[in-house]
Amino acid sequence: CLREIAWAEGFATALVGISREGCPFDDTVAIYREVVRNIEMPPVSDEEVSQPGIDVVLRMVLDSKVRAHGDAAVREWLRSELALARIESASIRRAAECFLLAILDGDDDAADRMRAYLLGEEVTMSELSQHRVRETLDKKQAFRFLRSIAQLLRVLDVPGLVLLFDEMDRVMSL
C-alpha cells in the first residue's frame, strides 16, 4: 500500500526483504546492494509491470529527457548540471554521468562497468579509474552511497525515494 501511495506521487521505491541469511539489517553493503537492485519507478500504465534496478531507473529518466529535450541538450545537461550537482559521493555522481553518457554513445562496455559499480558489484580500480571514479563500496561508504543515490534521483527530477523494508524472518533481527 505504501508503495502504491509513493508511486501515485511519482516517487521511486525500493522494497527490500531483510533476513539473517539474505540481507541482514546490520550489513550496510548488503542493504545498499538490495536497495539499488530493487529501486523502481512508478509503472507508466496499469498493464505495465515496473522493472527494478537503478540502471533501469536511470535509463527511464534518460529516455524521458531525450524525448522531451533532444540528445544534444541532454548531453549538455549531463556534462554541466549533473556533473556539478551536489551529491555527497562524487563517485556515485560520476558513475551515473558516465553510465548515461555511455548509453547515449552506444558504449556497452562502459555502460556495463558503470552499471555494475552502481549496483554494488565488484569492479576493479583500474576499470574505475578510466572513468575518474575513485571510491569503492565498503561498510564505511555504503550508507553514504545510499544517500547519494537518493540525492542523484532528486537531481534527475524524481520527487524522492521511498525505502520499504520487510523483515522476512519475522524474528527481531535488530
N, CA, C and O atoms as a DFTB+ gen file, in Angstrom:
696 C
 N C O
     1  1       0.830      -1.200       0.000
     2  2       0.000       0.000       0.000
     3  2       0.869       1.257       0.000
     4  3       0.579       2.218      -0.713
     5  1       1.937       1.247       0.804
     6  2       2.813       2.415       0.843
     7  2       3.483       2.644      -0.504
     8  3       3.648       3.784      -0.938
     9  1       3.865       1.564      -1.156
    10  2       4.494       1.701      -2.465
    11  2       3.528       2.317      -3.463
    12  3       3.927       3.162      -4.264
    13  1       2.270       1.911      -3.430
    14  2       1.263       2.467      -4.333
    15  2       1.056       3.962      -4.083
    16  3       0.912       4.739      -5.027
    17  1       1.041       4.357      -2.816
    18  2       0.893       5.773      -2.465
    19  2       2.105       6.565      -2.976
    20  3       1.954       7.633      -3.569
    21  1       3.300       6.028      -2.739
    22  2       4.520       6.696      -3.202
    23  2       4.528       6.815      -4.720
    24  3       4.871       7.867      -5.260
    25  1       4.151       5.736      -5.414
    26  2       4.114       5.763      -6.874
    27  2       3.110       6.789      -7.382
    28  3       3.360       7.455      -8.387
    29  1       1.974       6.924      -6.694
    30  2       0.966       7.904      -7.110
    31  2       1.527       9.327      -7.071
    32  3       1.066      10.201      -7.806
    33  1       2.512       9.551      -6.221
    34  2       3.148      10.868      -6.110
    35  2       4.407      10.977      -6.967
    36  3       5.075      12.011      -6.951
    37  1       4.740       9.914      -7.721
    38  2       5.887       9.940      -8.624
    39  2       7.203       9.517      -8.003
    40  3       8.247       9.611      -8.648
    41  1       7.174       9.052      -6.758
    42  2       8.398       8.654      -6.070
    43  2       8.912       7.320      -6.593
    44  3       8.134       6.457      -7.001
    45  1      10.218       7.165      -6.574
    46  2      10.837       5.859      -6.793
    47  2      10.732       5.105      -5.469
    48  3      10.729       5.718      -4.402
    49  1      10.648       3.808      -5.538
    50  2      10.565       2.999      -4.319
    51  2      11.547       1.838      -4.399
    52  3      11.989       1.443      -5.478
    53  1      11.872       1.308      -3.235
    54  2      12.678       0.087      -3.165
    55  2      12.122      -0.757      -2.030
    56  3      12.173      -0.355      -0.867
    57  1      11.594      -1.917      -2.364
    58  2      11.087      -2.864      -1.372
    59  2      12.166      -3.906      -1.148
    60  3      12.521      -4.656      -2.058
    61  1      12.688      -3.947       0.081
    62  2      13.809      -4.818       0.409
    63  2      13.402      -5.770       1.523
    64  3      12.877      -5.352       2.555
    65  1      13.651      -7.043       1.300
    66  2      13.403      -8.057       2.325
    67  2      14.634      -8.224       3.202
    68  3      15.718      -8.540       2.711
    69  1      14.464      -8.011       4.496
    70  2      15.562      -8.141       5.453
    71  2      15.484      -9.536       6.077
    72  3      14.441      -9.949       6.582
    73  1      16.609     -10.249       6.031
    74  2      16.652     -11.570       6.670
    75  2      18.085     -11.833       7.124
    76  3      19.032     -11.242       6.605
    77  1      18.227     -12.712       8.081
    78  2      19.552     -13.031       8.606
    79  2      20.480     -13.585       7.536
    80  3      21.655     -13.222       7.486
    81  1      19.972     -14.448       6.693
    82  2      20.808     -15.095       5.683
    83  2      20.954     -14.249       4.420
    84  3      22.058     -14.129       3.888
    85  1      19.869     -13.666       3.935
    86  2      19.909     -12.965       2.654
    87  2      20.423     -11.546       2.731
    88  3      21.350     -11.175       2.012
    89  1      19.829     -10.755       3.595
    90  2      20.183      -9.344       3.686
    91  2      20.018      -8.889       5.130
    92  3      18.986      -8.323       5.488
    93  1      21.028      -9.133       5.964
    94  2      20.918      -8.724       7.368
    95  2      20.935      -7.213       7.517
    96  3      21.649      -6.513       6.798
    97  1      20.142      -6.718       8.457
    98  2      19.995      -5.282       8.651
    99  2      21.291      -4.608       9.093
   100  3      21.453      -3.401       8.915
   101  1      22.215      -5.378       9.667
   102  2      23.473      -4.785      10.135
   103  2      24.593      -4.854       9.094
   104  3      25.724      -4.466       9.384
   105  1      24.297      -5.337       7.898
   106  2      25.281      -5.401       6.812
   107  2      24.987      -4.267       5.832
   108  3      24.138      -4.400       4.951
   109  1      25.695      -3.157       5.995
   110  2      25.403      -1.962       5.201
   111  2      25.636      -2.172       3.703
   112  3      24.918      -1.607       2.877
   113  1      26.626      -2.974       3.358
   114  2      26.894      -3.241       1.941
   115  2      25.737      -4.029       1.328
   116  3      25.299      -3.723       0.219
   117  1      25.241      -5.039       2.042
   118  2      24.111      -5.834       1.549
   119  2      22.854      -4.982       1.417
   120  3      22.091      -5.140       0.465
   121  1      22.639      -4.083       2.368
   122  2      21.476      -3.188       2.297
   123  2      21.583      -2.313       1.050
   124  3      20.617      -2.190       0.296
   125  1      22.749      -1.705       0.827
   126  2      22.936      -0.866      -0.359
   127  2      22.631      -1.669      -1.628
   128  3      21.867      -1.225      -2.485
   129  1      23.232      -2.848      -1.733
   130  2      23.051      -3.663      -2.941
   131  2      21.588      -4.010      -3.178
   132  3      21.102      -3.932      -4.307
   133  1      20.894      -4.390      -2.125
   134  2      19.483      -4.758      -2.273
   135  2      18.631      -3.550      -2.643
   136  3      17.719      -3.662      -3.462
   137  1      18.918      -2.408      -2.051
   138  2      18.142      -1.206      -2.382
   139  2      18.325      -0.853      -3.848
   140  3      17.335      -0.659      -4.554
   141  1      19.568      -0.764      -4.332
   142  2      19.781      -0.344      -5.723
   143  2      19.285      -1.390      -6.722
   144  3      18.947      -1.049      -7.856
   145  1      19.239      -2.639      -6.317
   146  2      18.703      -3.679      -7.212
   147  2      17.179      -3.649      -7.249
   148  3      16.573      -4.139      -8.202
   149  1      16.555      -3.074      -6.217
   150  2      15.097      -3.091      -6.120
   151  2      14.430      -1.741      -6.324
   152  3      13.211      -1.638      -6.187
   153  1      15.192      -0.705      -6.649
   154  2      14.580       0.603      -6.913
   155  2      13.703       0.490      -8.154
   156  3      14.110      -0.057      -9.178
   157  1      12.485       1.023      -8.035
   158  2      11.544       1.008      -9.156
   159  2      10.881       2.366      -9.295
   160  3      10.621       3.055      -8.308
   161  1      10.616       2.733     -10.527
   162  2       9.812       3.915     -10.809
   163  2       8.359       3.469     -10.931
   164  3       8.090       2.288     -11.152
   165  1       7.425       4.398     -10.789
   166  2       6.018       4.032     -10.968
   167  2       5.782       3.495     -12.370
   168  3       6.355       4.005     -13.333
   169  1       4.947       2.471     -12.497
   170  2       4.629       1.972     -13.845
   171  2       3.917       3.061     -14.642
   172  3       3.154       3.852     -14.088
   173  1       4.176       3.092     -15.946
   174  2       3.576       4.104     -16.810
   175  2       2.087       3.861     -16.978
   176  3       1.307       4.808     -17.085
   177  1       1.689       2.587     -17.002
   178  2       0.267       2.248     -17.154
   179  2      -0.077       1.088     -16.222
   180  3       0.810       0.450     -15.656
   181  1      -1.365       0.825     -16.072
   182  2      -1.815      -0.264     -15.199
   183  2      -1.406      -1.629     -15.733
   184  3      -1.232      -2.573     -14.963
   185  1      -1.251      -1.737     -17.055
   186  2      -0.878      -3.012     -17.666
   187  2       0.620      -3.280     -17.560
   188  3       1.053      -4.430     -17.628
   189  1       1.406      -2.229     -17.395
   190  2       2.860      -2.360     -17.370
   191  2       3.332      -2.828     -15.993
   192  3       2.827      -2.381     -14.963
   193  1       4.298      -3.726     -15.996
   194  2       4.935      -4.168     -14.768
   195  2       6.232      -3.384     -14.620
   196  3       7.040      -3.335     -15.547
   197  1       6.430      -2.775     -13.461
   198  2       7.625      -1.977     -13.225
   199  2       8.845      -2.886     -13.134
   200  3       8.789      -3.962     -12.538
   201  1       9.951      -2.438     -13.732
   202  2      11.200      -3.194     -13.704
   203  2      12.124      -2.586     -12.649
   204  3      12.296      -1.367     -12.616
   205  1      12.723      -3.414     -11.784
   206  2      13.590      -2.874     -10.731
   207  2      15.042      -2.697     -11.179
   208  3      15.499      -3.319     -12.138
   209  1      15.741      -1.840     -10.461
   210  2      17.175      -1.644     -10.663
   211  2      17.500      -0.190     -10.921
   212  3      16.795       0.487     -11.669
   213  1      18.574       0.297     -10.301
   214  2      18.981       1.683     -10.509
   215  2      19.317       1.929     -11.970
   216  3      19.091       3.026     -12.482
   217  1      19.856       0.919     -12.649
   218  2      20.167       1.068     -14.069
   219  2      18.908       1.265     -14.900
   220  3      18.900       2.062     -15.839
   221  1      17.850       0.547     -14.562
   222  2      16.575       0.676     -15.274
   223  2      15.989       2.063     -15.033
   224  3      15.494       2.708     -15.958
   225  1      16.050       2.518     -13.778
   226  2      15.533       3.849     -13.429
   227  2      16.302       4.924     -14.198
   228  3      15.698       5.836     -14.763
   229  1      17.620       4.821     -14.221
   230  2      18.424       5.814     -14.938
   231  2      18.111       5.810     -16.435
   232  3      18.055       6.870     -17.060
   233  1      17.910       4.638     -17.004
   234  2      17.557       4.552     -18.432
   235  2      16.193       5.200     -18.693
   236  3      16.011       5.900     -19.689
   237  1      15.234       4.956     -17.783
   238  2      13.903       5.547     -17.941
   239  2      13.982       7.074     -17.909
   240  3      13.373       7.755     -18.735
   241  1      14.731       7.596     -16.956
   242  2      14.880       9.045     -16.840
   243  2      15.569       9.598     -18.083
   244  3      15.158      10.627     -18.619
   245  1      16.611       8.917     -18.537
   246  2      17.330       9.358     -19.734
   247  2      16.413       9.372     -20.952
   248  3      16.388      10.351     -21.697
   249  1      15.662       8.297     -21.158
   250  2      14.747       8.230     -22.302
   251  2      13.736       9.365     -22.253
   252  3      13.443       9.988     -23.274
   253  1      13.206       9.631     -21.076
   254  2      12.230      10.709     -20.911
   255  2      12.843      12.062     -21.242
   256  3      12.223      12.874     -21.930
   257  1      14.055      12.310     -20.757
   258  2      14.728      13.590     -21.016
   259  2      15.080      13.737     -22.501
   260  3      14.941      14.826     -23.057
   261  1      15.526      12.673     -23.141
   262  2      15.866      12.743     -24.564
   263  2      14.611      13.018     -25.393
   264  3      14.650      13.819     -26.327
   265  1      13.494      12.357     -25.054
   266  2      12.240      12.612     -25.778
   267  2      11.791      14.065     -25.611
   268  3      11.297      14.680     -26.556
   269  1      11.966      14.605     -24.409
   270  2      11.491      15.958     -24.125
   271  2      12.414      17.046     -24.663
   272  3      11.939      18.090     -25.109
   273  1      13.742      16.815     -24.627
   274  2      14.681      17.900     -24.928
   275  2      15.638      17.619     -26.079
   276  3      16.276      18.540     -26.589
   277  1      15.746      16.366     -26.491
   278  2      16.679      16.021     -27.559
   279  2      18.027      15.571     -27.021
   280  3      18.413      15.910     -25.902
   281  1      18.727      14.811     -27.830
   282  2      20.003      14.200     -27.458
   283  2      21.055      15.242     -27.071
   284  3      21.685      15.119     -26.021
   285  1      21.249      16.253     -27.898
   286  2      22.305      17.250     -27.661
   287  2      22.068      18.011     -26.351
   288  3      23.011      18.242     -25.594
   289  1      20.833      18.398     -26.083
   290  2      20.523      19.137     -24.855
   291  2      20.751      18.268     -23.622
   292  3      21.216      18.759     -22.593
   293  1      20.429      16.991     -23.718
   294  2      20.631      16.082     -22.587
   295  2      22.120      15.878     -22.339
   296  3      22.556      15.857     -21.188
   297  1      22.897      15.729     -23.387
   298  2      24.354      15.600     -23.234
   299  2      24.933      16.825     -22.532
   300  3      25.752      16.699     -21.622
   301  1      24.507      17.993     -22.957
   302  2      24.983      19.229     -22.334
   303  2      24.554      19.289     -20.867
   304  3      25.336      19.689     -20.005
   305  1      23.322      18.896     -20.590
   306  2      22.824      18.880     -19.212
   307  2      23.649      17.918     -18.351
   308  3      23.991      18.239     -17.213
   309  1      23.964      16.747     -18.893
   310  2      24.760      15.766     -18.150
   311  2      26.150      16.320     -17.836
   312  3      26.650      16.162     -16.722
   313  1      26.759      16.956     -18.804
   314  2      28.129      17.463     -18.632
   315  2      28.197      18.726     -17.782
   316  3      29.225      19.000     -17.163
   317  1      27.132      19.484     -17.748
   318  2      27.171      20.725     -16.967
   319  2      26.448      20.569     -15.632
   320  3      27.077      20.649     -14.577
   321  1      25.146      20.350     -15.667
   322  2      24.353      20.333     -14.437
   323  2      24.588      19.091     -13.582
   324  3      24.855      19.211     -12.387
   325  1      24.494      17.901     -14.174
   326  2      24.695      16.686     -13.374
   327  2      26.123      16.631     -12.857
   328  3      26.353      16.250     -11.710
   329  1      27.073      17.003     -13.684
   330  2      28.479      16.956     -13.282
   331  2      28.773      17.882     -12.099
   332  3      29.724      17.648     -11.353
   333  1      27.977      18.918     -11.926
   334  2      28.197      19.878     -10.844
   335  2      27.187      19.737      -9.701
   336  3      27.225      20.508      -8.743
   337  1      26.299      18.770      -9.798
   338  2      25.242      18.604      -8.798
   339  2      25.821      18.283      -7.423
   340  3      26.861      17.636      -7.303
   341  1      25.130      18.746      -6.401
   342  2      25.562      18.499      -5.022
   343  2      25.097      17.115      -4.592
   344  3      24.001      16.932      -4.063
   345  1      25.969      16.157      -4.838
   346  2      25.732      14.766      -4.447
   347  2      26.903      14.383      -3.566
   348  3      28.061      14.607      -3.918
   349  1      26.592      13.804      -2.420
   350  2      27.611      13.543      -1.392
   351  2      28.801      12.754      -1.934
   352  3      29.949      13.106      -1.664
   353  1      28.540      11.706      -2.685
   354  2      29.629      10.909      -3.250
   355  2      29.874      11.336      -4.692
   356  3      29.032      11.134      -5.567
   357  1      31.029      11.924      -4.921
   358  2      31.401      12.315      -6.284
   359  2      31.508      11.085      -7.179
   360  3      31.271      11.176      -8.384
   361  1      31.859       9.947      -6.610
   362  2      31.990       8.724      -7.408
   363  2      30.639       8.220      -7.900
   364  3      30.522       7.774      -9.041
   365  1      29.624       8.288      -7.051
   366  2      28.274       7.886      -7.483
   367  2      27.793       8.835      -8.574
   368  3      27.248       8.397      -9.588
   369  1      27.994      10.136      -8.365
   370  2      27.590      11.124      -9.372
   371  2      28.316      10.868     -10.690
   372  3      27.700      10.860     -11.755
   373  1      29.617      10.661     -10.610
   374  2      30.420      10.441     -11.816
   375  2      30.030       9.134     -12.509
   376  3      29.959       9.084     -13.737
   377  1      29.780       8.080     -11.735
   378  2      29.383       6.797     -12.313
   379  2      28.047       6.926     -13.049
   380  3      27.876       6.375     -14.136
   381  1      27.111       7.651     -12.455
   382  2      25.810       7.851     -13.107
   383  2      25.974       8.657     -14.391
   384  3      25.380       8.328     -15.417
   385  1      26.778       9.709     -14.331
   386  2      27.036      10.527     -15.511
   387  2      27.670       9.677     -16.623
   388  3      27.242       9.738     -17.775
   389  1      28.680       8.893     -16.273
   390  2      29.358       8.033     -17.261
   391  2      28.405       6.978     -17.816
   392  3      28.437       6.683     -19.011
   393  1      27.559       6.410     -16.959
   394  2      26.583       5.409     -17.388
   395  2      25.633       6.006     -18.424
   396  3      25.396       5.413     -19.476
   397  1      25.097       7.173     -18.119
   398  2      24.134       7.807     -19.016
   399  2      24.790       8.234     -20.334
   400  3      24.204       8.057     -21.402
   401  1      25.990       8.788     -20.262
   402  2      26.698       9.165     -21.490
   403  2      27.061       7.937     -22.330
   404  3      27.006       7.979     -23.559
   405  1      27.430       6.852     -21.660
   406  2      27.759       5.616     -22.378
   407  2      26.541       5.074     -23.114
   408  3      26.665       4.561     -24.226
   409  1      25.371       5.183     -22.503
   410  2      24.145       4.748     -23.183
   411  2      23.904       5.611     -24.413
   412  3      23.602       5.095     -25.490
   413  1      24.037       6.919     -24.254
   414  2      23.841       7.816     -25.391
   415  2      24.852       7.553     -26.500
   416  3      24.521       7.659     -27.681
   417  1      26.096       7.209     -26.121
   418  2      27.157       6.953     -27.096
   419  2      27.124       5.536     -27.657
   420  3      27.840       5.237     -28.612
   421  1      26.308       4.661     -27.081
   422  2      26.275       3.265     -27.510
   423  2      27.501       2.491     -27.073
   424  3      27.847       1.487     -27.695
   425  1      28.172       2.937     -26.010
   426  2      29.373       2.280     -25.486
   427  2      28.953       1.249     -24.429
   428  3      28.899       1.551     -23.237
   429  1      28.660       0.038     -24.885
   430  2      28.139      -1.003     -23.997
   431  2      29.121      -1.398     -22.904
   432  3      28.704      -1.685     -21.782
   433  1      30.418      -1.420     -23.208
   434  2      31.409      -1.804     -22.202
   435  2      31.432      -0.814     -21.042
   436  3      31.406      -1.219     -19.880
   437  1      31.478       0.466     -21.347
   438  2      31.475       1.487     -20.294
   439  2      30.163       1.463     -19.525
   440  3      30.160       1.590     -18.301
   441  1      29.055       1.303     -20.226
   442  2      27.745       1.234     -19.563
   443  2      27.695       0.036     -18.613
   444  3      27.180       0.148     -17.501
   445  1      28.225      -1.106     -19.044
   446  2      28.233      -2.304     -18.194
   447  2      29.099      -2.111     -16.950
   448  3      28.718      -2.529     -15.857
   449  1      30.262      -1.477     -17.113
   450  2      31.132      -1.220     -15.958
   451  2      30.457      -0.301     -14.948
   452  3      30.483      -0.567     -13.746
   453  1      29.858       0.772     -15.431
   454  2      29.227       1.732     -14.526
   455  2      27.942       1.159     -13.924
   456  3      27.608       1.456     -12.777
   457  1      27.225       0.342     -14.690
   458  2      26.044      -0.346     -14.163
   459  2      26.454      -1.254     -13.010
   460  3      25.821      -1.253     -11.954
   461  1      27.508      -2.024     -13.214
   462  2      27.992      -2.936     -12.169
   463  2      28.411      -2.148     -10.932
   464  3      28.108      -2.550      -9.809
   465  1      29.096      -1.044     -11.126
   466  2      29.531      -0.214      -9.998
   467  2      28.325       0.321      -9.226
   468  3      28.279       0.225      -8.000
   469  1      27.360       0.879      -9.934
   470  2      26.180       1.437      -9.274
   471  2      25.376       0.372      -8.540
   472  3      24.739       0.661      -7.527
   473  1      25.402      -0.862      -9.047
   474  2      24.688      -1.962      -8.396
   475  2      25.496      -2.591      -7.260
   476  3      25.033      -3.536      -6.623
   477  1      26.685      -2.080      -7.006
   478  2      27.490      -2.586      -5.899
   479  2      28.244      -3.853      -6.211
   480  3      28.683      -4.555      -5.300
   481  1      28.403      -4.157      -7.486
   482  2      29.155      -5.342      -7.884
   483  2      30.641      -5.005      -7.927
   484  3      31.025      -3.835      -7.929
   485  1      31.464      -6.037      -7.960
   486  2      32.916      -5.836      -7.975
   487  2      33.369      -5.299      -9.325
   488  3      33.086      -5.883     -10.371
   489  1      34.075      -4.183      -9.283
   490  2      34.698      -3.581     -10.458
   491  2      36.100      -3.193     -10.026
   492  3      36.280      -2.602      -8.961
   493  1      37.087      -3.517     -10.834
   494  2      38.470      -3.239     -10.441
   495  2      38.754      -1.739     -10.458
   496  3      38.108      -0.977     -11.178
   497  1      39.729      -1.335      -9.654
   498  2      40.109       0.073      -9.602
   499  2      40.647       0.558     -10.947
   500  3      40.454       1.721     -11.302
   501  1      41.308      -0.302     -11.689
   502  2      41.809       0.119     -12.999
   503  2      40.643       0.414     -13.949
   504  3      40.710       1.357     -14.738
   505  1      39.587      -0.380     -13.876
   506  2      38.400      -0.114     -14.693
   507  2      37.717       1.174     -14.262
   508  3      37.254       1.950     -15.098
   509  1      37.657       1.399     -12.947
   510  2      37.007       2.599     -12.422
   511  2      37.805       3.861     -12.741
   512  3      37.226       4.901     -13.053
   513  1      39.119       3.770     -12.664
   514  2      39.949       4.956     -12.876
   515  2      39.825       5.499     -14.297
   516  3      40.053       6.687     -14.526
   517  1      39.467       4.642     -15.252
   518  2      39.227       5.102     -16.626
   519  2      38.126       6.155     -16.677
   520  3      38.107       7.015     -17.558
   521  1      37.208       6.070     -15.711
   522  2      36.042       6.961     -15.674
   523  2      36.146       8.004     -14.563
   524  3      35.178       8.704     -14.268
   525  1      37.326       8.101     -13.951
   526  2      37.555       9.027     -12.837
   527  2      36.637       8.747     -11.648
   528  3      36.168       9.668     -10.979
   529  1      36.391       7.478     -11.399
   530  2      35.635       7.027     -10.226
   531  2      36.660       6.452      -9.263
   532  3      37.406       5.539      -9.617
   533  1      36.701       6.986      -8.038
   534  2      37.808       6.658      -7.145
   535  2      37.411       5.967      -5.837
   536  3      38.286       5.559      -5.074
   537  1      36.134       5.831      -5.571
   538  2      35.700       5.200      -4.322
   539  2      35.138       3.814      -4.604
   540  3      34.544       3.573      -5.654
   541  1      35.332       2.919      -3.662
   542  2      34.732       1.597      -3.783
   543  2      33.743       1.399      -2.644
   544  3      33.840       2.037      -1.596
   545  1      32.798       0.508      -2.870
   546  2      31.771       0.210      -1.880
   547  2      32.375      -0.613      -0.748
   548  3      32.959      -1.672      -0.981
   549  1      32.231      -0.124       0.467
   550  2      32.617      -0.883       1.648
   551  2      31.671      -0.506       2.784
   552  3      30.777       0.321       2.605
   553  1      31.869      -1.111       3.942
   554  2      30.946      -0.875       5.062
   555  2      30.883       0.587       5.479
   556  3      29.827       1.073       5.883
   557  1      32.000       1.289       5.384
   558  2      32.028       2.699       5.781
   559  2      31.338       3.589       4.758
   560  3      30.783       4.624       5.126
   561  1      31.359       3.214       3.493
   562  2      30.808       4.039       2.422
   563  2      29.357       3.712       2.066
   564  3      28.702       4.512       1.399
   565  1      28.846       2.569       2.486
   566  2      27.568       2.071       1.975
   567  2      26.403       3.037       2.199
   568  3      25.658       3.312       1.258
   569  1      26.225       3.554       3.406
   570  2      25.102       4.467       3.630
   571  2      25.333       5.807       2.946
   572  3      24.377       6.456       2.522
   573  1      26.575       6.224       2.834
   574  2      26.898       7.438       2.088
   575  2      26.533       7.256       0.617
   576  3      25.988       8.165      -0.010
   577  1      26.836       6.081       0.070
   578  2      26.456       5.776      -1.307
   579  2      24.930       5.771      -1.442
   580  3      24.392       6.271      -2.429
   581  1      24.240       5.209      -0.456
   582  2      22.786       5.149      -0.495
   583  2      22.186       6.556      -0.462
   584  3      21.265       6.852      -1.224
   585  1      22.697       7.421       0.408
   586  2      22.237       8.820       0.432
   587  2      22.511       9.484      -0.914
   588  3      21.701      10.274      -1.399
   589  1      23.638       9.165      -1.505
   590  2      23.997       9.745      -2.800
   591  2      23.056       9.294      -3.910
   592  3      22.754      10.071      -4.815
   593  1      22.597       8.064      -3.854
   594  2      21.617       7.576      -4.834
   595  2      20.320       8.371      -4.692
   596  3      19.726       8.771      -5.694
   597  1      19.876       8.603      -3.454
   598  2      18.668       9.400      -3.231
   599  2      18.866      10.826      -3.745
   600  3      17.960      11.391      -4.358
   601  1      20.031      11.407      -3.502
   602  2      20.329      12.756      -3.997
   603  2      20.378      12.776      -5.523
   604  3      19.899      13.720      -6.151
   605  1      20.952      11.743      -6.110
   606  2      21.029      11.635      -7.568
   607  2      19.631      11.627      -8.175
   608  3      19.382      12.313      -9.165
   609  1      18.731      10.866      -7.596
   610  2      17.369      10.790      -8.122
   611  2      16.687      12.157      -8.074
   612  3      15.951      12.516      -8.993
   613  1      16.930      12.913      -7.013
   614  2      16.358      14.267      -6.914
   615  2      16.916      15.169      -8.019
   616  3      16.175      15.949      -8.617
   617  1      18.209      15.064      -8.288
   618  2      18.818      15.860      -9.361
   619  2      18.208      15.484     -10.711
   620  3      18.097      16.329     -11.600
   621  1      17.816      14.228     -10.864
   622  2      17.214      13.749     -12.112
   623  2      15.713      14.007     -12.169
   624  3      15.018      13.455     -13.023
   625  1      15.211      14.846     -11.260
   626  2      13.808      15.270     -11.222
   627  2      12.833      14.187     -10.766
   628  3      11.642      14.263     -11.068
   629  1      13.323      13.184     -10.045
   630  2      12.446      12.222      -9.381
   631  2      12.108      12.847      -8.030
   632  3      13.020      13.267      -7.317
   633  1      10.822      12.925      -7.650
   634  2      10.454      13.617      -6.405
   635  2      11.164      13.103      -5.160
   636  3      11.383      13.864      -4.218
   637  1      11.524      11.833      -5.142
   638  2      12.208      11.281      -3.988
   639  2      12.282       9.775      -4.061
   640  3      11.876       9.163      -5.049
   641  1      12.803       9.189      -3.012
   642  2      12.974       7.742      -2.924
   643  2      12.380       7.259      -1.615
   644  3      12.721       7.770      -0.548
   645  1      11.501       6.285      -1.688
   646  2      10.897       5.681      -0.503
   647  2      11.483       4.283      -0.346
   648  3      11.382       3.448      -1.244
   649  1      12.098       4.042       0.811
   650  2      12.679       2.735       1.106
   651  2      11.716       1.970       2.004
   652  3      11.320       2.456       3.063
   653  1      11.350       0.784       1.575
   654  2      10.420      -0.065       2.316
   655  2      11.146      -1.345       2.702
   656  3      11.617      -2.081       1.835
   657  1      11.236      -1.609       4.000
   658  2      11.923      -2.799       4.484
   659  2      10.918      -3.759       5.078
   660  3      10.058      -3.368       5.867
   661  1      11.032      -5.029       4.691
   662  2      10.155      -6.069       5.207
   663  2      11.027      -7.103       5.896
   664  3      11.914      -7.695       5.281
   665  1      10.763      -7.314       7.182
   666  2      11.530      -8.303       7.929
   667  2      11.019      -9.690       7.564
   668  3       9.947     -10.106       8.006
   669  1      11.795     -10.398       6.756
   670  2      11.374     -11.684       6.206
   671  2      11.323     -12.793       7.246
   672  3      10.462     -13.670       7.169
   673  1      12.226     -12.768       8.211
   674  2      12.294     -13.850       9.208
   675  2      11.208     -13.748      10.258
   676  3      10.918     -14.727      10.945
   677  1      10.596     -12.564      10.395
   678  2       9.586     -12.323      11.415
   679  2      10.106     -12.546      12.823
   680  3       9.342     -12.819      13.749
   681  1      11.422     -12.423      12.968
   682  2      12.081     -12.509      14.259
   683  2      12.887     -11.220      14.376
   684  3      13.430     -10.737      13.383
   685  1      12.968     -10.678      15.542
   686  2      13.705      -9.433      15.700
   687  2      15.158      -9.644      15.278
   688  3      15.911     -10.359      15.940
   689  1      15.541      -9.012      14.167
   690  2      16.902      -9.145      13.672
   691  2      17.758      -7.967      14.121
   692  3      18.969      -7.956      13.898
   693  1      17.138      -6.985      14.748
   694  2      17.908      -5.831      15.182
   695  2      18.654      -6.135      16.465
   696  3      19.363      -5.274      16.985
